[in-house]
Amino acid sequence: MFLISYEYNDRQDWGLAVPDKRLVFSSKVIFGKNAPDTLLEYIEEGREAELTAAYAEQGINIDEVKFLAPIPKPVRNIFCVGKNYLDHIIEIAEHENSDKKALEHPAFFTKATNTAIGAFDSIPSHTGITEQVDYEAELAVVIGKKGVNIPVENAMDYVFGYTILNDVTARELQENHLQWLKGKSLDGFCPMGPWIVTRDEISEPVELNISSKVNGEVRQKSNTHHMIFDIPTLISILSQGMTLEPGDILATGTPSGVGKGFKPPRYLKKGDVVRVEIEKIGYIENVVK
């Protein structure tokens, strides 16, 4: 399923998207009168969809809805992994300490919840606060059930689905404050979506083409099988001694081609259009304002 949070006729809702038919079906149509109020609540409940008889007749044209982040108001900070593609470690090696520990242990950090915006919303440039806004194309995993100390062999059982995420970063803030939270957490610095694709739609191991473009120019192009730490390993390590909750979001790292990696660096500027695309999920596209 392609599950979406959206706004239609000034009302926020969630439901099922059918991309090939360009339709969205509301939660009440798809899941019945007792549908959870939000997609997050549906994930937390862990129940299957209950299709109603009206399913086929009550779709909304997908072009008429405003896409929200799949989980518009994350309960907890968004978990992220830095330096999870070897080519990205190499491209930033002269800027950061990227020693062998990056190959031995995942570098976890978080983005604050205020960063979450929709798949086609504008990215704030925060002029006067940062002049080094960068993009990072990432596959994000949405956790489906509560777990702690999860064994690697069971980790995929805790995956609800996948979405696309742009880990937008203020590079000089990332460097100035040493710990990455500030540079990663400016308002609007985490476009996500356009929906959550449930785990059953994507075969395992998860090997998906991933790319980013700026104004139509390909900047990043890779495949998730190049990740140093795969999804089961990341979930297992992150959960050691720390309980994961339904609706938690885990961004799995970015490949080479970020603006910081060019010589000279090629940071985003107002008016730039950033598109992140992942095979079998779709794309998000955001203008820097």
N, C-alpha and C positions, 0 to 999 in steps of 0.2 A: 504494500500500500504506500501511497504518497500522501502523507498527512500534513496538513497546512493550517497555519494560523493566519487570519486575514481580517480585513475590515471591508464591510459592504453596507452601503446606505447608512453610513455613520455609526455602524454597530460592529463591534468586534466579535468574531466567531472563530470556529475551527471546523475542520472537516476533512473530506477526501478529495484530492485532486486527481483528475484523469488527464494527464498531459497530452496524450495523443488525440483526445477529443476536445481539448481546450475547455474543460468544464471543471467546476468545483461544486461539490455536494456538501451541504452544511451538516454539522454534527447531528442535528435532530433528524434530518432525513436519513442519514446513514446509520446512526447508532440508536435511534428511537427516542421517545420522549424523555427517557431517563438518562440521556447522554450526559457525561461529565461536562462541567462548565468550560473547562480548558483542556487543551491537548496535554498539558502537564498532568492534570488530574487523571486523564485517561491512561497515561503511562504509569502513574502511581497505582492505579487500580489493577492493571495487568489483565484486563479481560478482553475477549475477542469482540470484534465488531458484530453488530446484529443488523443485517441489512433489512430494510423495510420495503414494502411493496411500491412505495412512491419513488424509490431510488432512481429509476430510469427516466422519470419525467421532470424532476425538480432540480436540474443542474443550473448553475450560474455560469455565464460566460467568464472564463478566467481573466479576460482582458478588462473586466469591470471591477475586479477586486484589487484592493491594496494589500500587497504581501507584507506581513509582519514577520519578525524573527519567529521561527517555529515555536520557540519558548520565549515569548516576548519579555517576560520578567523572570529570568533565572533566579532560583532561590539562593544558590550559592555561586561564588566566583567560578568563572570558566577555567577549567584545568587545561594547561597547555604544556607542550613538550618542545624544548628548544634543541637545535642541533641533532635532528633525527634523520638527516640525509647527509651522507658523506660529502657530496659535492657542495652542499651549503656550508659545511664546516670548513672546507678548503677555501671557499670564496670569501669568508669573513675572517680567516685566520690572522691576517695582519691587523685587524681591528680589535679582536677579542682573544682572550685566552682560550684556545680551543685544543687543549692537550688531550692525551689519550683517555682521560676520564670520561670524555664525551662518548667514547666507544664502550665504556664499561658500565656506565650508569645513566639512565635517562635524566635530562635536566628539566625538572618540573618547575613551573611557575604558574601564576594565575592572572587573569584579566578580571577587573571588577564588573559587576552586573550591569552598570550603567553604560557599558560599551555596546550592548546588543542592539542592533538595528536590523531592518528588513533587507531582503535580497536586492531591492532596487532603490533603497533610500540613499540620500546624499551623505558622504563622509565629510564631517566638519574639518576644515583645514587648521583651525586653531591658530591663526596668524597672530604673531606676537608672543606665542607660547612655544611654538616649535616651527622650525623651517626645514625639518628633515623627516617629513611624513613618508613612510615606506609601506609597501604591501607584502603580504606573505600568503600565498595560496595554501590552504590546508583542508584535509579531510577531517571532519569532526565525528566523533562517536557519541551517541546518546545512550546513557545507561538506562536499563529497563527495570532493574530490581535491586533491592538493597543487598549489600554484601561486604564482607571484610575478610582479609587474608584469603583471597580467592586464588586457588591453584591455577596455573597456566592452562592446564587441560580443560578446565571448566569455565574459563574466562569468557568465551564467546556466548555462553548461556546468559550472561548479564548484559548483552548488547541488545538494545531495543531497535536501533537503526542508525542511519548515517545522514549527515548533512554537509553542506559546503560552508566554509568559514574563511574570512580574510582577516588574518591577525595583523591589523594595521598597527604601526609602531612609530612613535616619535623617537628617532634614533639618538639624538643628543640627550634627551631626557633619560633614555635607557642607559646611556653611558654615564651621565652626570650623577645619577642617583645610585649607581652600582647595582642595586637590586632592581629587577625589571618591572615591578608592578606599576610604577608611575608612568613610564614610557609606553606601556601597553594598555593603559586604562583611561585615556582621555575619552570624554563622552563621544559615542558614535564610532568607536574604533574597533567594532566587531560586527561587520555585516555578516549575516547568516541566512541560509535557506537554499532554494526557495521553499523547501519542505523537508520533512524527515522521511527518508526512504527506509521502510522497515527491513529488518535483517533478512527476511526470507526472499527479498527481491535481488539480493547480491550474493553471488557464490563465494565460498571460502576455499582457500585463503583469499583475503580481499586484495585484489591486484587491479587497480583502476588507474587509467590515464588521468593525469592532473596537469592543469596549465593555467597560466595567467597572461593577460594581455593588457597593455596600457595604450589607449588610443589606437587599438587594432594591431599593435606590434607585439608579437609573442616575446614575453620576457622569461617565463618559466615553462618548462615542458619536461615531464617525468612520469613515473608510475609509482604507485604506493608500494610495490614490491621492493623498491629501493630503500625503504625505511630501515634504519639500523635496528630499531626495536619494533617488532610487529604489534598488532593490536592486542592479542592475548597477553603478551609480555608486559606491555604498558599497563593494562588493567590490573594484572596480577601484582606488579610492583607497587603501583599507586595505592592499591587496597591493603597493603601490608600495614597493619596497625591503624588504618584510617578507613572508616566506613564510607563506601560509596552509596549514593542514594538515587532512586529513580528520578530521571530528569537531569542528572549531572551531565555536563558536556565536557568532552575531552578532545582537544585539538591535537592532532598527531604529528605536527611539525611540517616544515616547508622545504622544498628542494631549492637548488641554486637558481639564480636569476633575479634575486631581490635587488632593489635599487641601490642598496648599500654596497653590493658586490661589484658594481661597475667602476671603471676608472676613467673619468671621475664618477662619483656616485650620481645616480639618476633618481632623485627623489620626486615625489608627486607634487604637482602644483595645481592651483585652482583651475577648474575646467577639465582636468584629466578624467578620462573614463577608464575605470579598472574593471576588467571582467575576469572572473575565476570560474573555471569549468572543470567538472569531474565526471568522468564516464559513468553512465547509468544513473546519475543523479540529476544533472542539468547544469545550470550556470547561475551566478549572481553577477550583477553589473551595477556599479556605483560611480556617481560623479563626485569629484572633490569640490566642495563649495567653500 
